[in-house]
Amino acid sequence: MNDTITTTRGWVPEPDGRGTWGILSTCVLTIVLCCWTSVSPNLPAQSDGAFRKWRYKFDLACIAILGSEFLLMLALGQWSSARCSVKNFYEAGYKDWTIKHAFFADMGAFG
């Protein structure tokens, strides 16, 4: 005989212990906070205000929530652009141009 019987429950209310809403809300909050802290937007323009900076970070966090692969592709695109920049500068005779300079320039920091 099989002595292990698994019962499936639906929605569990809060007063009877840790309910479904408590579990779901803490999971969602954890995911949102992790996405918010993990994104690192480019340097803002000097003309950008506080709301625009917040909005750009919010947009990146939403992309991270919807699919982390999108952020991975964005990062790979920036890395590829930086490597291309280093190669072009090296071919033009600027031997001191590094990948750090290229990332910094792609962020819009030299302008």
C-alpha positions in Angstrom: 0.0 0.0 0.0 1.0 3.6 -0.6 1.0 5.4 2.7 2.0 8.8 1.2 -1.0 10.8 0.0 -0.4 14.2 -1.4 -3.1 16.7 -1.1 -3.2 19.8 -3.2 -4.6 23.0 -1.7 -5.8 26.0 -3.5 -5.7 29.5 -2.0 -4.9 29.5 1.7 -6.1 32.5 3.7 -3.8 34.5 5.9 -5.2 34.0 9.4 -4.6 30.3 9.3 -0.8 30.7 9.1 1.3 31.8 6.2 -1.2 32.1 3.5 -1.0 32.3 -0.3 -1.0 36.1 -0.4 1.9 36.3 2.0 4.0 33.9 0.0 3.2 35.5 -3.3 3.7 39.1 -2.1 7.1 38.4 -0.6 8.2 36.5 -3.7 7.2 39.3 -6.0 8.8 41.9 -3.7 12.0 40.0 -3.7 12.1 39.7 -7.4 11.4 43.4 -7.9 14.1 44.5 -5.4 16.6 42.2 -7.0 15.9 43.5 -10.5 16.0 47.1 -9.2 19.4 46.7 -7.6 21.0 44.6 -10.3 20.4 47.0 -13.2 23.0 49.6 -13.9 21.8 52.3 -16.4 24.2 54.3 -18.5 25.4 57.7 -17.3 22.6 60.2 -17.7 22.9 63.4 -19.8 23.6 66.6 -18.0 20.1 67.8 -19.0 18.4 64.7 -17.5 16.4 65.4 -14.4 15.8 63.1 -11.4 12.6 61.7 -12.9 14.2 60.8 -16.2 17.1 59.0 -14.4 14.5 57.1 -12.3 12.4 56.3 -15.3 15.4 54.8 -17.2 16.3 52.6 -14.2 12.6 51.6 -13.9 12.5 50.7 -17.5 15.6 48.5 -17.2 14.2 46.9 -14.1 10.9 46.0 -15.9 12.9 44.5 -18.7 14.8 42.4 -16.1 11.5 41.2 -14.6 10.1 40.3 -18.0 13.1 38.5 -19.2 16.7 38.5 -17.9 17.8 37.4 -21.4 16.9 40.8 -22.7 19.4 42.4 -20.3 22.0 39.8 -21.3 21.6 40.7 -25.0 21.8 44.4 -24.1 25.0 43.8 -22.2 26.5 41.7 -25.0 25.7 44.4 -27.5 27.5 47.0 -25.3 30.4 44.7 -24.9 30.6 44.1 -28.6 30.4 47.8 -29.3 33.2 48.5 -26.8 35.5 45.9 -28.3 34.9 47.3 -31.8 35.7 50.8 -30.5 39.0 49.5 -29.0 39.9 47.9 -32.3 39.1 51.0 -34.3 41.1 53.2 -32.0 44.0 50.8 -32.1 44.0 50.8 -35.9 43.9 54.6 -35.9 47.1 54.7 -33.8 45.7 55.3 -30.3 47.3 52.4 -28.5 46.3 53.5 -25.0 42.5 53.2 -25.6 41.2 50.4 -23.4 38.0 48.6 -23.0 37.2 50.7 -19.9 37.5 53.9 -22.1 35.3 52.3 -24.7 32.5 51.4 -22.2 32.8 54.9 -20.7 32.5 56.5 -24.1 29.6 54.3 -25.1 27.8 55.4 -22.0 28.0 59.0 -23.2 30.5 60.1 -20.5 32.8 62.0 -22.8 30.4 64.5 -24.1 
